[in-house]
Amino acid sequence: MLIAPLILIDYQIMKCSYVKSAIRVILPFIVVFAFLNFTSYYISGSWDYVQSVYGFILAVTDLTPNVGLFWYFFMEMFDHFYSFFVWVFQINVFLYTMPLAIRLRKHPGFLFYTLCSVMSIFKSYPTVGDLALPLALLPLWSHTFKYMRYSFLAGSMFLVAVVIGPIFWHMWIYAGNANANFFFASTVVYSLAQILLVNDTVFALLRRDYDLREGLDIPEVDGRPGLVKMT
């Protein structure tokens, strides 16, 4: 997924065609990827590691509860539908790459942030640490913060998820006073907060681009910049 912003960065720097940029990015990726896999094969002596590394992530065989959305859905899934929905869930992540790359082609760095956020939301086995990278990149676009509409709501949802997550986990696993639905509710809040945040940041960037293109100014109210509202 992150090949797309790298191609756009190369295109902007080298001022060449997209095809040449794609070759310069994809070819080294294939070479390095193949080298690392053959090195792993040489060290382990077999290809069994492929199933343990890539197959584990793609097949979603471990349904241990985590902060993601996969485990609860597939825990309730009938076996004969399992493979179909695994494909649907995994392909769903990649479907966002091309539309976002087309719309954000002038902002490859922001596209990188957006795709990292999407991966954090829809990974098979996400952790809270996966959110650290997009949040660390977010201040690079602090000039768009005044265009954001739901930053307080997203922040509140993150806070709620952080507080109720450990509580519901303790009630379910240790106290036995709750069930999986309680903990899954906290993971849904966590995921919705991420979705709301990335949606709001994309809106803020595109709205700022619109204002710069159309020459619109944000009026001041009592000496301070006013809020941007959709009409």
LOVO-911579 format. One record per residue (C-alpha): x, z, y; residue in three letters. Coordinates in steps of 0.2 Angstrom, whole numbers, plus 2048, in hexadecimal, padded with zeros to 3 digits. Example, Ala and Ser with C-alpha at 12.3 -4.5 7.8 and 13.67 -1.06 7.14 Angstrom:
<recs>
83E8277EAala
8448247FBser
</recs>
This chain:
<recs>
800800800met
80E80480Cleu
8157F380Aile
8087EC816ala
80F7F6825pro
8217F2821leu
81D7DF821ile
8157E1832leu
8247EB839ile
82F7DD832asp
8247D083Atyr
8257D884Bgln
8377DB84Bile
83D7CA843met
8307BF84Clys
82E7B583Dcys
81F7B0831ser
8167BC827tyr
81C7B3817val
82E7B681Blys
82B7C8820ser
8217CB810ala
8307C4805ile
83C7CF80Farg
8327DE80Bval
82B7DB7FAile
83A7D47F2leu
8457E37F5pro
8377EE7EFphe
8367E57DFile
8497E67DCval
84A7F97E0val
83A7FD7D6phe
8417F37C7ala
8527FB7C9phe
84B80D7C9leu
8408097BAasn
84E8027B0phe
8598117B5thr
84B81D7AFser
84A81379Etyr
85D81479Ctyr
85D82779File
84E82B794ser
85181E787gly
83F818786ser
831812790trp
82682178Dasp
82982879Etyr
81E8197A5val
80F82179Egln
8148337A4ser
81882D7B5val
80C81E7BAtyr
7FF81F7ACgly
7FC8317B0phe
7F882D7C2ile
7EE81D7BEleu
7E48237AFala
7DF8347B6val
7E183D7A5thr
7E384E7ACasp
7D38557B4leu
7DB8667BAthr
7D286B7CApro
7DC8667DAasn
7D88627ECval
7D38507E8gly
7C28487E3leu
7C78417D2phe
7C78507C7trp
7B58557CAtyr
7AD8447C9phe
7B683F7B9phe
7B38507B1met
7A084C7B2glu
7A383A7ADmet
79D83379Cphe
7AB82C791asp
7A581B790his
7A48197A3phe
7B58217A6tyr
7C18127A6ser
7B58087B1phe
7B58167BFphe
7C78197BDval
7CA8077C2trp
7BD8087D0val
7C58187D7phe
7D78117D6gln
7D38007DDile
7C98087EBasn
7D980F7F3val
7E17FE7F4phe
7D17F67FCleu
7D57FE80Dtyr
7E67F680Ethr
7E27E4813met
7D47E8820pro
7DE7F5828leu
7ED7EA828ala
7E47DC831ile
7DB7E783Earg
7EB7F2841leu
7F87E4840arg
7FE7E8852lys
8017FA84Dhis
80A7FA83Dpro
81080C840gly
7FE812842phe
7FA808832leu
807811829phe
7FF82282Etyr
7ED81C82Athr
7F2816818leu
7FB827815cys
7EB82F81Aser
7E182480Eval
7ED828800met
7EC83A803ser
7D983A802ile
7D782F7F3phe
7E68337E8lys
7E38387D6ser
7EC8487D8tyr
7EE84C7EApro
7F685C7F1thr
7F5864802val
80685E805gly
80084C805asp
7F8850815leu
80885581Dala
80F844820leu
80083C829pro
7FE84C833leu
81184C838ala
80F83A83Dleu
7FF83D847leu
808843857pro
810832859leu
7FF82C860trp
7FB83B86Bser
7F782F879his
7E782B870thr
7E183D86Dphe
7D683D87Dlys
7CC82F874tyr
7C8839865met
7B783F863arg
7B784B853tyr
7C8853854ser
7C0865856phe
7B4861847leu
7C285B83Cala
7CD86A840gly
7BF87683Dser
7BC86D82Cmet
7CE86F827phe
7CE88182Cleu
7BE884821val
7C587B812ala
7D5885813val
7CC895814val
7BE892807ile
7C98897FBgly
7D38987F4pro
7C38A37F5ile
7B98977EAphe
7C88947DEtrp
7C98A77DChis
7B68A97D9met
7B689B7CCtrp
7C689E7C3ile
7CA8B17C4tyr
7B98BA7C9ala
7AE8AE7BFgly
7A08B07CCasn
7A089D7D0ala
7A288C7C8asn
7AB87C7CBala
79E8767D8asn
7A48847E4phe
7B687E7E4phe
7B286C7E4phe
7A786F7F4ala
7B78757FDser
7C18667F7thr
7B385B7FEval
7B486480Fval
7C786180Etyr
7C584E80Aser
7B784C817leu
7C3854824ala
7D0847820gln
7C4839821ile
7BD83E831leu
7CE840839leu
7D582F833val
7C5827839asn
7C683084Aasp
7D882B84Dthr
7D5819848val
7C6819855phe
7D1821862ala
7DF814860leu
7D3805860leu
7C980C86Farg
7D980E879arg
7DE7FC875asp
7CD7F687Btyr
7CF80088Basp
7E17F988Eleu
7DB7E788Barg
7CB7E8896glu
7D47F28A3gly
7C88018A3leu
7CD8128AAasp
7C78238A5ile
7BF82B8B4pro
7C583C8B9glu
7B984B8BAval
7BE85A8C4asp
7D08538C5gly
7D18518B2arg
7CF8418A7pro
7BD8408A1gly
7B883E88Fleu
7B682C887val
7A582A880lys
79D81B877met
78E81387Fthr
</recs>
